[in-house]
Amino acid sequence: MGIRNFAFTKAELDKRLPFNTPLLVKEWTKFDVNDWAGNPQTNNFEPLEYAKLSTRLVEEVLLPKDEPLPDAILIERQRARSAGSSSVLEYVLRVNMFEAMLHALIYNRTVAEKGRVGIVSTIPSRMANYWKPEGEEKFTMSDTKKHRMNLVEQWLNDTMYAKKGVRQMVRLDEQRFKLSKEVAATSKAQFTWTKQVMEQESRYVKQAGDGGKPKIDDLVDSLLHAVSWMEWEQNRMLLKLEMLSGLDTALATSDKMFDSHMKSIEFLKRGQKGQKRKKTHDTIDESMEKASQTVGRVLLRA
């Protein structure tokens, strides 16, 4: 989330459909909030100006009055410092203020309308780690961004048309999400834009506030936050059901979830190294295996 690069995704899941039904992405876009609001690019950082911006954004874009309240709203938590520096940049302070205002406005709206909305502050590092391929290599921030870019690019590249004018996103044997007609109409442009930016890596690995240059990773991350959170919730619900059959069954299911997920993003590492890897693994890295079991136990206690 940022002011110059504000990205958001709106998705829904029909509760009447089967449990593993993919998300339907209804909106997926990124824009400069000041440009959208028609404000000149000035250095006016007064709280009142940010209050006006955030209020318009919530009422006109995120939670319009003519739309029902969602079941959950994910807001990416912003960093407190830049690149681990002990000093706090002014831009970071402004974005943190903007984030706090969005939390307050959205919470107030849900309370006023007596809606049962889950407001979740998502941690970027957890989302990034979820989509990071396994291995002993240590990945830099730049590497993880490239992985996420490649992931969404591959999803878009694997696009196929389905019935009723909806595009299905297919990766291996899994459908992560579907695009609505409106979003599907622009998906080709999004794919082209993604490839163009990826060819100029330095443009999207720079931090926010780098002079207003395009940051496609914000758009990519907004989608991945939604997909990863939904998969987490689906897995958590499934593990609770598995507990009825016993702890061992639930732990075995947790390990299968982990293996399946790692295989689904295995192509990222293969593409980075330019090497062919086996479709199945004979062994799993010990530390990742322990992490998988730990996640399973944590979910079971939730």
N, C-alpha and C positions, 0 to 999 in steps of 0.2 A: 504494500500500500504506500502511496506517495501522493503528492499534490500535483506534480508535473506528470507523473506516470500512475494515475489512479486506474487500477484494473479491477474488474469484478466479473463474477459468473453467477448467473441465476439458473438453478437446476431443480428439477422436481422428480419425485419417485412415486409412482402410483401404488398406493398401499394394497390395492385390490389385485395387483399382478403378482406373479411368483416372486419368491424371496430374492433370487439372483437377477432380477430384472435390472438392466443398466439404467443409469441416470439419463434423463432427457434434459439436455442443455438448451435453455430458452433464450438466454442472453450471455454473450461473451465478448467483452470489449475493453478498451483502454483509452483514456483521454486525459488531457490536461484540465484540471478542475477550474483553473482561472480562465482558460480559453472558453470552456463550456459555459461558465457563468458570465462571460463577456467583460471580465475585469482586465484592466491593463496590467502588464507585467511590471509591477512596481515593487518597491521594498517595504510595503506597508504590511507589517507583521503584527498588527494590533489584534488582541484576542477577539474584539468585536467583529473584525473583518472575517476571522476564521469561523466565528459563530454564525455569521450570515451564510458563508459558503457551506458549512456542514449542514445547516438547517435546510437549505435548498436541495442539497444532495440527497438527504434522507427523504424529504417530502416529494421530490420530483423523480428521483432515479431509484433509490434503494427500496423505499417502502411507500410507493404511491398510494394515495387514498383509495383509488379504484381497484386495488389489488388486495386480496386477503393476506393476512400476516403469514409469514412462513413458519415452519416448525422449528427451524434452526437458522441462525445467522453466524457465519464464521468471519472473524476479523483478525487479520494477520497482526501479530504482536510486533511492534517496531523496536528496533535496537535502541539501547540507551547510549551507546558510544559508537564511534566509527572506527572500524578496523582494529578494535581492541585498544584504542588510544585512551589515555587517562583523562583527556579533555573531551568535553562534549561540544560538538559543532552546533552552530546556531540552526542549521537546517534540521538537525536531528531533534532539537527542542521544538521546532515548529511542527514537525510531523507527529511528534508525541502529543503535542497539544491538540492537533487535529484528530488523532486517534481517540483521545479521551473524550473529545466532544461528540464524536460519532457514537461511542459507547453510551454516553449519557442520553443523547437524543433518542437512540434506538430503544434503550431501556425504558425511558419515559413514555415512549409511544406504546410499547407493549403493555405497560402498567395501565395507562389511560384506557386502552381498549380491552383490558382484562384478557389479554392473549397469553397463551402458554407457549412462549417462544424461548428456545434455548440459545443463549448468546454465548458463543465459544470464542475465546481468545486463543488462536492457533499459533504454535511456535514454529517459525520457519525451519529451524534446524531439524526438528522431528519430521516434518514433511519431507525435507531434502534427504534425510537418512532413509526414509521409507522407500524412496525410489533410487537409492544408490545400489549398484550391483555389488554382489559379494566378492570377496577377494582379500588378499593380504596387503594390497597396495594402499597407500595413504593418498586420499584424494584432496586436492586443494579446493577452495571455494569456486575457482574458475572451472575446475573439472566437474563439480557437481552441477553447476549451472549448465554446462554443455550437455551433461547426461539428461537433464530435464528437458532441454531444448530438443535433443535427439529423440527423446521419448514421445513428445507430442508431435514432432515432425513425422515420426514413424506411424503414429496413430492416424494422422491426416493422410499420409501416403497410402495407408492400407484401407482408405475409405472405399466403401462399396454402397451402391444404392439398394435400398430395401423398398418394401411396399409403402403405399400411402405417402410418398414423397419425403420420407425420412431417411437420412443417411446413417448407416450403421458404422461405428468405429470398431474395428476388429484387430486385436493383437493376439497372434497365436489362436487359441481356441476360446479366448475370452472377449466379451464385449464390455468395455469399460463404461461407455456412455453412447448416447445418440444425440444428434443435433436436430433441433426444430427446423422447419422450413426456412424461417427467417435467418437463422444462423448458418444453415447449410448453404444458403445463397451466397454467403461471403466467405465460406471456408476455403475456396480456391485462392482468393486474395490473401487470406490469412496464411495459407501454406506458402504462397509465393513470397510474402513478406518475411516469413520465418526463414526461408532459405537464403534470402538476400542478406538478412542480418547475420545469420550464422557464417556467411562467407567473410564477414568483417567482424571477427570475434571480439576485438577490442571495444566495439561499440556497445555490446550488451553485457560485458563483464565489468564495466565501470560502475561505480557506485551511483546512487541517485544524486541528483543535483549536479550532474556533470555538464551543465550548459544546455540541458534540454534535448540531448541526443536520444534517439529512440532506444527504449529498453524493453525489448521483446520478452525478456525473462519475467517481467511483472505480469504480462498477459498469460504466459505459460503457467506461472505459479498460481494464479487465481483459479485456474482450472484444476490443477493438481491438488490444491488444498481441498476442493470440493470432492474430488474422486477419492482421495486418500481417507478423508474423514468418513465418507459413506462406507468405504470398504472396512474401515476400523469398526464402525457401528454394526455392520452386518456380521463381521467375524465375532464380535463380542456377543451378539445375540445368539449366534450359532453355538458358541462355546457354552453358553448358559444352558442351552438345550442338551448339549452333549453331556453336561454334568449329571443329568438324570441317569445316564448309563454308567457313571462312575468317573473318578478322577483320571484313571489311566486312559480311558477312551477320549476324554477331553484333551489330555496332553498329546495324545497321538494325533488328534485332529489339528491341534495347534501346530505341530511339526509339519503336517501335510500342508497347512496353509502357508507356512514359511517357505517350504520347498517349492510350492506352486508359484508363489509370488516371485521368488528369486529366478525361477526359470522363465517367467514371463518378461523379465527385464534383462535377461542374460545377453540379449543381442546388443545392449548398450556397451558392455565391456568388449564384446567381440568386435564391434565397430570401431572402438577406440584403438585397440591394439592391432587391428587388421589381421587377426589370427582366427583360425577356425577352432571352435571348441566343441566338445561333445555335447549332445543334446541333453544328456543326463549326467549327474555327478555321482561318482563312486563314493566320495566322502564329502562332508560338509565341514567348513572351517569350525574348529572347536568353539571359538569365542562366539561366532554367530549362532551356533547351535544352543549354547547356553542362553544367549539373548532371546532366542525364540521361546525356550521353555519358560524363561522369566516372564516374557510378555504374556504367555498363556496363563501362567499362574496369577498374574496381576489382573487379567481380564476376568478370570474366574472368581476373583474376590470382589470385583466391581459390582 
